[in-house]
């Protein structure tokens, strides 16, 4: 009996030793795994350079750079959480965090974040990573959706060129795209392979909300007047005015660029970061400019889902992980990350940097839109991913193609959509 007890004690001690391996105070430097989703060459270089700078000045806390992918991050994180192998520091987007936050997979950073960081990033940005009473990520990069236009084409047409101070209305935008069209050319090409986020985020300008949270905290879908403005405009441009190409509705943003460069489309609505691809791929001498997206009843308001940095709940070194995030997002470093990704920083000090206010590549136009960016409507909705994939995406695709009308679109988004959301809110 005594020998069995001794064996048990030895086993427990060995298990405890195994659990404490890999970075305890007595084992040498702490090692943190940082999974980055940076993919553009400039962005990858900026992230790796910052990791090297941290490691050179923090001998007791080493950061290991791990390359992830936007195309597979949700499923990859699910697998790593289930297997107990999640990275300590997680790069993602705020609209992907809700289920992980509510599911206890991400650490609540409320009491870990330094005051410098919390005060530098506006409240509206923190709302994108706040779920319940906790903060589950640091929003650090964001981009408005803009119109990228063929500058000579617009100039020759004599249309009024919009600015952030005097944007087009949605009605004016429709009229102008009609005026720019004809002879096999189109005023606009909508790349709507992923139609849901584009539609919902732009609909904020017209007062659209779609998701409504009741006094009981539960969310329901209501497709109201403000929600109709943007989808009706797009559908009318495609089906009635023939001022928008029907062939691009199933395309991604990059797929529209050859036609844009070739003079087939006068304008393409794209994320602000697409400027990098345009600079790299445009034919020599091609003259383009960035215009603000149209404004509605709520002005230039637009929904965004910022890129985020989170810490895994299972990480044994949460304070060290937050210290690295704080280093990564110092104002000068945040500017480096923003320039590398061709996006806007959320931090007010970084956003004021002169490098982000230049006329070159129309940085100044995008920066002027930063104050209008709001949390995406679906930001904190549990079950949004399933609603988007199973209900909203096919419904919007059929609506834009002309297969269904507004009434059926509303019915499917509301009735089918609320059945999906109800399962997540029991």
N, C-alpha and C positions, 0 to 999 in steps of 0.2 A: 504494500500500500504506500509506504514511504517512497519507494523508487518511482511509483507512478506519479506521485505528487511532484517529485523533483523533475521528472520528464515534462510534466505540464508547465512547470515554471520556466524551464529552459525554452519550451516552444513559445510561450507568451513573450519572453524576452527577445527571442529571435524575431517574432512578428513585429514587436515594437521597434526594434532596430531597423527592420525593413521599412516600416512606415516613416521613420524619421530620416531616411536616406535622401540624398539629392538636394542639399541646400540648407541644412540646419546650421545654427551658429557654430557648432563644433565640427562641422563637416567641410568647412571651407566656404567659398562664395555661394550665395544664393543664385540660382539660375532661373530666369523667367522666360517663358516661351511667348513670343509676340507674333500672332498670326496677322499678317498684313494682306489686304486685298488690292494693294496698289498694282497697277498693270501697265500704265504708260511708262516708257523708259525714264522720263524725267522724274516721275513720281516714285518709281522703285528706287532710283538712285538717291533721291532726297531722304526716303525712309531708311535706307541702308546706311547712308552717311550719318544720320542722326543716331542710329543704333551704335555705330562705331564711336561716335563722340561720347555717348553715354558710357559705354564700356571702358573707354580710355580714362574716364574721370571717376568711375564707381567700381573700384576693384572688388568690393564685397557683394555687389549685386550685378551679375552679368545677364544681359538680354540676348536671347537667341532669336534671330529673325526666321520666321516660317512663312513661306509663300502660300497664300490661299487663292481662291478664285471666286469672283462674284457669281458665276453661273451655277456654282454648286455649294455655296457657303451654308445655306439653311440646312440641307440634308447632311452635310459634313459635320456641322455643329451638333445636330441631333445625335448622330452616331458617336461623336467624341464625348458628349455629355453622358450618354448611356454607358459608354465604356470606361468612364472615369479618366479620359485622356484629353480633356479640353485644354486648350492653351490658356495660360494665365491672363494674357491681354488679348482681347478679341476685337478686331476691326469688322464693322458691319454697317448696316443702315438702320436708322431709327424705326422704320416701318417693319423691320424683321424682328424687333426685340420683344414685342408684347408677350407672345406665348412663352418665350424663354424667361422673361422677368416674372410673370405670374406663376410659371412652373418651378420657380426656385433655382433656376440654373445660373442666374447672374447675381453678382453681389450688389447689395444696396450700398451705393457710394455716398449717401447723404452725410455721414459723419466722417468720411475719409477725405473728401475733396478739400483742397486748400482754398482759403478765402479769395486769393488772387484769381483763381480760375473761375470760381462761382460768380464773382462780381464782374469779370471781364466779358463773359458770355451772356447775352440778353436773356431775360426770363422766357420770352417766347420760344427761344431755342431749347432751353431746359425743359419746356413742356413736352418736347418731342421724345424725351427719354424718361419722363416721369410716369410711373404706373402705380396707381394707388397712392400710398404715402412714401414711396421710395424712388430714388434716382438710380437708373440702371445702365447709364452710359453717359459719355461726355460727347455732345455734338460738336464737331469741329470743322467740317467742310460742307458747303451746300452750293447749289447752283439753281438760278432761275431758269425757266424755260423761256427762250427768246425766239424772235424771228430772224433768221439769217437770210439776207436779201442780196440779189444781184443788183449792185448799186447803179450801174449805167442804165439797166432796164427800167428801174424805178424813176430815174432822173429823166429819161426820154419820155416817159408816160405823162409826166407833169403832175403826178399824184403828190399829195401832201406827205412829207416824210415825218413820221411820228418821233417823238422824243419821250423820255420818262416824264417830263413836265407836261407834255401835250400828246398823250398816246392816242391811237385810234380807238374808237368804240368797237364792239363786236359787229354792230350793224355797218359801220364805216369800213371795217376790215372786209366784210363780205362784198360790199360794193366795189372796193378797190381790187380785190382778186378777180372779180368779174371783168373789170376794166382792163386788167393786165392779160387777160386770156384771149385765145383765138389762134387759128392757123396751127393747131396741134400743140400749142404751148399753153401752160397753165399758170395761173396766178400763185398757186400754192400747191405743195405736195405734203400731205399729212402722213408721216410714217407711224402707223398705228398697229404695229405687230403686238405691242403691249398697250392696249387702249385705255385701260382702267385708270392708272395713275395719272396719265396725261389729261384725261377728261376730268377727273375729280379735282386735280390740283389747279387747273385753269378755271374750273367752275367757281372757285372761291371769289374770283373777280366779279362774278355776276350774282353773288349772294348764295350760291349753292353750298350745301353742307352735306346732304345725303344721309349721314349718320347722326342720330339724335339720341342723347343720353337722358333718360328719365330720372325722376327723383329717387327711384330705387336703384340707380346706378346702371340699369340695363340699357343696352343700345338697340335701337330699331332703325330700319332703313325707311326713309320717306323721300320719294322722288318728287320734289316740288318745283315751283315755277323757276326759281333761280338755278336749279339743277338742269333745266332744259336748254338754257341759252347756248352753251358751248356745243353740246351734241347736235342741236338743231342747226346751228351755223355750219358745222362740218358736213352734216348730211345734206343740207341745201347746196353747199358748194360742190359736193360730189354729184348729187343726183338731179338737182334742178338747174343750177347755174353752169355746171360743167367747168367750173373754174378751179376745181381741185382734181387731181388725177386719181381715178379709182384704183389704178394698178399699184399704188404705193401703200394702200390701206393695210396690207399684210406685211409691210416691210419694216425693217429696223432703220434707225436714223442714218447709219453709214450707207445703207443700200440706196438712199436717195441722192447721195453726193455726186455720183457720175452724171445723173440727169440734171442736177443743179449746175454743175460745171459746164455741161453741154448746152445750156440755154433752154432746157425744156421746162424748168420751173423757175418762177421769179423769186419765190420765197419758200423756205422750209422751216417749220417750227422744230427747234432742237434744244437740247440742254446746252447751257453756256460753255461747257467743257468741250463741245464738238469743234470749237474754234481751232483746237490743236490739230485735229485731223484735216480741217480745211486748209490750214497753213501748210501742212505737209503734202497734201494731195492736189491742191488747186493748180491748174495750168498757169504757167508764167503769165503775168499780166492780168489775171482774173481779179476783178475788183468787187469786193463784197463788204457788207456792213451788217452790224448787229442792231436790231430794232427791238423795242420792248413789245411783249405780248399785248394783245388788245385789253382794254379796260372795260369793266362793267359797272354795275351799281355800287360795288365796293372798290372801285378804282383799280389799281394794279395789284391788289392782293392776290397772292399765289401760294399754293401749298407746296411745301418741300419736305423731304425726308432726309435730313442731314446724314452724312457719314458719321459714325460713332466709334468710340473706344470704350469697351466694357471690361470688367474683370470677372472671371469665372467664380462662382460661389465656392467651388471646390479648391480654389487656389489657396495654398498655405502661406502665401506671402502677399496678401492684399495691399498692405501699406506700401510695400516696395513697388508693387505694380502701379499703384496710384502715383507714387513719386516719379516713376518713369513717364506716365501719361502727362503729368505736370511739366516735366522737362520737354517732352515732345511738343507740347502745346504752349510753350513760352511764345510771346508775340512774334519774335523774329523767326522762330522755328515754324510757327503756324503759317507765316507768310511763305516760307520755303515750301511747305507742303501744298499750300494753295497754288503757288506758281507751278509746281510740279504736276498738279492735277488739272490746271487751268480752271479752277473753281474759286469760290469765295470763302474766306475764313468766317467763322461765326464770331470770333473774338473782336471786340470793338477796337482794341489797340492795333491788332493785325490789319483790320479792315481799313484803318486810316493810313496805312503805309503808302507812300507815294508810288511804289511799284505797281499798285493795284488801281491807280487812277490815271493811267496813261491813255492817250488816244490810240497808241499802237495796239493792234488786234482788238480794239474796242473794249479794253478792260474797264474804262470809265463808265461805259453804258451799263455794263453788268453790275458794277459796284453801286451805281445809283439806284438799282432795284433792290438792294439788300434789305432796306428798311420795310419793304412791302411783303417780304417772305413770312409765311405763317406755317404752323404745323399742318401737315397733310391731314385731310379729313379723317382718314382711317387710322391715324397714328396709334391710338390706344385701344382699338377694337379687337377683342379676342375673336378668333375665327376668321379674320379678314383674309388670310391667305387662301383658305378654302373657298370663301365667298367669291374672291376674285377669280380663282381658277375655274370653279365649277359653275358659277352663276354669271358674274359680271362680264368676264372676258367674252364668252360666246354670245351673250346678249348684245353687248356693244358692237361686236364684229358683225352680227346679223343686222343690227340697226343701221350701221354706217354703210353696209352694202345694199340697203334697201329691202332686205328680206322681211323685216318686221317694222311696224310703225311705233310711234311714241307710246301709245297705249299699252302695247304688248311689252315694250321695253320697261315701262314703269311696273307692270304686273310682275315680270320676272325678277327685276331687281328687288322689289318689295316682298312679294309673297314667297318666292323661292329663297330669296336672300335672308329673310327673317327666320325661315325654318333652319337655315344653316347656323345663323348666329345664336339662335335659342339653345342649341345643343351645348354651346360653350358658356352659357350663362345660367345654367341650372343651379 
